[in-house]
Amino acid sequence: MASTDETGASDAFLRVLRGLLRPLVRTMISRGLTAPVVYGLLKRVFVEVAQDSFALEGKPLTDSRIAMLTGVHRKDIRTIRAEADDGSAQTRRKTALLATVIGQWMSSPDFADASGTPHSLPRTAEDAPDFDRLVQSVSKDVRPRTVLDELMRAGLVIETSDNLLTLQAEAIVGPADATDRETFFGANVGDHLAAATENLLAQTPPFFERAVFYNQMTPDAVDDIEDAARTKAQTLLEDLNHQSVQLHRRDKDAAGPRQRYRLGIYFYREDTDGGDASDEQGPEKT
């Protein structure tokens, strides 16, 4: 039987979780997902996370232990563990490749000017930077034509009348295609939530996570803050993209393990209910 303290802690986190789920459920409903479909997905994710993160060292993770950890019935666990991969990992790899190609195009001195404006590129060229060389600088495992087809399908690259490939502004602000937007949604929100989770569970929060928030501001004042945030955030992201390209090139042939990173910046605003002006506000850090 759970202690009173444990029950209180669980109830408190359930209230936190309810708040986290509300915008996500709004997205689910807008995409036509019903509760029974999501229940099935949630069971699958519980099993996957138990397998990935809660195995005992040196011991196989049994269906019984997963059932104890998750509350999922053993019959469902057997079905889930027998299922093939749904292709989501491949989708994430494809998205990462396209984003890296775009980042290289915007930052490498071979493919962009000093201000970060990407050059228009020929598909192939003998003695000049071209699109094929751009893709091969990122990965030699994927055909440049395949990458080009995906970028053009998403409207991120167009071909001009003089047969030059041009990177569109949408590549900087994000994809217009609904499927690609959903993929980026999953990657960006997923990594932010993963960082927040590690910070919540660890004694010493390992990841940088900061926010600034103010209440009872006029819409015009928030407009000014949002404009400043967009300008400063875009500059930061472009600077880090440029630095990442240089370091990636420097260490491309170095031995040893590899890691990935994601830095995300967001801005959110909404109307307030006219509450007490003394509501908590200011910088917040983890």
Disulfide bonds with the S-S distance in Angstrom:
none
